[in-house]
Amino acid sequence: MLRNPGPLTYNGRTIHTEAGSRVGEDSIVASREAAHSPGADVIRVPLPNARRAQQAQEYFLDDSNLGPHDNNTNNCMTFCAKILKAGGL
């Protein structure tokens, strides 16, 4: 399962973020110390605009509440998609 944008590196700076939530709770963006959860599959994707993706991470960290969790429209996977889209995918 795709849970977070993982480490996103641009210009020598790396940011790790994830959106954690459960049904009935708000989806909250947070930074992580570790790049990914133990045992997670890691897929490296070159982004056309990693700078914009990192700016999106910073934006969501500043305004960390994404609103109520929704299994279809507001969850850890949709957060990852937002970061990838900001990066040009």
N, C-alpha and C positions, 0 to 999 in steps of 0.2 A: 504494500500500500504506500502510495506517495504521501508523505506526511508533512514535509517542509521543503523549502527551497534549498536546504542544506547550506553548505558554505558557499557564499558568493564572493568571489574575489575580483576586485578591480583596482588597478594601479597599486598593487601590493597590500591592499587592505581587505581583510576578510570579515564578513558579517554572517553570523548564523542566526536564523530566525525560524519560528514555527508558530502556528496558530493552534492553540489547544482549546478544545471545547467538547461538551457533551450535550445531548438533547436536553433541553430545559435550561441551559446555561448560555451566557454570552460567549462568543468566540473571541479570545484574547490573544493578541500577538505578543510574543516575548522573544528575547534573545536567548541563545543557548551557549553554554561553555563548550560542549562537545559538538563536533561536526554533525553527528548523526547518532541514532540509537544503536546500541550493540546489536549485531545481527541484521541490521538493515541493509537492503540492497542499495548500492550507490551507483547512480548513473550520472556521468559528467556530460554536460551539454554546453558547447560553446555558444554564447549569446551574442547576437549582432550588436547589442548595446548594453553591456554589463553595467556601465555607469548608471543608466536609467533604472535598471533593475535594482541596483544598490540604493538609489535614491528612493525607490518605492518601498524598499525594506525600512529605510529610515523614516519615511512618512508614516508607515503603519506602526512603527515603534512609538512615534510621537503621539499618535491617536490609536492606541492599542485595542480599543473595543470595536470589534467588527459587527456587533449586534448579535441577536439571537442565533444560536446554532441551528442549522437546518441541514438535514442529511443530503439534500439535493442541491442547495444553492449557497450555503454559507458554512464551510467546514475547512478542515486542514487542506484538503485537495484543491478547493476553490481559491484558497489563499495562495497556494503554490502556483496555480494558474495565473493569478494576478501578477505575481512577481515575474514569471516567465514572459507574460504578455508585455509587461513594461520593458523587459529586456529584448523585445523584438521578435518573439516567437508567436 
